[in-house]
Amino acid sequence: MKRFLTGAALLFCCALAVPALGASGECSLAGYDSFACDVAVDGGGITFALPNGDTFVFAHEADGAGPGYVIAADSQPGRSPAQLGRFFPVADRDGCWFAPIKEITFCASIAE
């Protein structure tokens, strides 16, 4: 069974724990098919590794929305991550967010 993350789930997790809580799950990001991932939910968002070794970060700010970034696997100190735009919850797909500026969708679910 999969448990889909929502903005409310992020707020609940944020209230309970500041350190990252990793869990096996399934993720997707535009340009990749769905893939197995370790989803880390921490005090402000979601993080998971992409199949190419890069890291996707969603920084929850309010109302389930926030900016998304990709940090290159070979990133050096002082190098900025690639900004993907502001993501908003997809109304009919729990656990999915959409960034209209670049038309990018990502989804994250945790296996139970």
N, C-alpha and C positions, 0 to 999 in steps of 0.2 A: 504494500500500500504506500502511496505517496502522500505527503502532506505538503501542500502548496503554501509558499510564503506570501503574506499579504502585508500591506502597510500596518494593519493592526497587530499582526504577529511581530513585525519589526519593533513597534513601540513596546509591546509586552516583553520581548527579549531584551530590549534596551533598558527597561526598568529593572530587570532582574540581574543582569550581568554586564560588566564592562569588558572583561576579557573575551576574546573570540571563542565561540562555541562551534566547532567543526562537526559536520555530519555528512555521511555519504548521501548522495542524491543524484539528480539528473538536471543538467543545465542545457541551455541553448542560447545562442547569440547569433544575430544576423551574420551569415557567411559560414556558419557551422551547422551541421546536423545536430540533433540532440546527442549529448555525450555524458558519460558517468563523470561525476565531479565530487569533490569535497567542498561543501558549502559552509563558509564561516559567517556566522551572524554575530556581530559585535555591537558595541554601544551606539553605532550609528549607521549600520548598513549591512551589505552583503558583499562577500568576496569569494571568487572561485578562479581556479587556474583554467586557462583555455588549452585546447589540444596542442597548440604550437608552443606552449611554454610561457606565454604572456599571462598576465593576471588582470581579470576584470574586477572593477570596484564600483559599487553603487553606494553613494553616500546619501542616506535618507535624511531629509531635512524637515519636511512637514507634509501632512495630508497624503502620505504614501509616495511623495515625489522627491526627486533629488537628482543631482548630476551623476553621470557615469563616466568612467575613465578606463583606459587600458594602459597598464604599466608593462613596458617591454621586458622580456626575460633578461636582456643584457643591459638593463637600465643602470646608469651611473648616478652617483650622488649629484644633486643639483639639476638633474635632467627632469623636465616636466613630463607628466603622463599625457597621453593623447586624450583630449576631451571629446566625448561622444555626444554631449548635449544633455539637456534636462529630461529625465524619464518620468513618465506618469503611469499610474496603474491602468492596465487594460480592463475595462469594465466587465467583459464577458469571459475573461481568462484569468482565474486566480493564479497567482504566482508569476504573472507576466507584466512587464513594463514596456512602454513605448516612448522613444524620443522622436518627436515629429520633425525636428530640424534636419536630422540625417536619416529619418525613416528607419530606425534601428529598433528591433525588439529583442529583449532578453527574458528568459524564464528560468526559474529555479524552484526545484522541489526537493524535499528531504524524504528519503526512504524510511519507513517505519517498520 
